[in-house]
Amino acid sequence: MGLSWKGFRLSGLIQGVGKVDGYLDSHYVIPAVNSSAVKPWQLDYWTPENTDAQFPRVSLTSTNNTQNSTMWMRSAAYMRLKNVQIGYELPKSFIENTFLESMYIYLNGQNLLTFTKFYEGYDPEINYNAGSTDGVALGGGNYYPQVKTFSFGIDVKF
């Protein structure tokens, strides 16, 4: 998308996937493994007081939670606002008595918003695990997450 009006410019990129399932495996499903943080949704486990819990139990060492199961399958469809840039090109009359040909001032943001129903705290765009025996897993969690970035710039032409 790109819009411009009287020296102002707005551009953006929205990206996503409409129909895809994601499967958690490996240490995605074991809370606090390898010193990772326990996610709030992992705390909804069965106790005598919480009999309608999402998970049967929480364990830091048991491999029961890592067994292949559709229980870990969830929609990984998402829509992400990948990039937005807003800027202003100074009028020629403003810079006519300088050595500048043009000057554009802008603010840019990347990975600003993600809409998904995937597991909270996990990126639905992470790498696919081709070595998974079931062929659908998103992998072992060894990925660098999407970083929200803001930048400011001035584009000057001489």
Summary of the structure (lengths in Angstrom):
residues: 158
radius of gyration: 23.2
end to end distance: 28.2
largest distance: 78.9
contacts: 372
relative contact order: 0.24
helix: 13%
strand: 39%
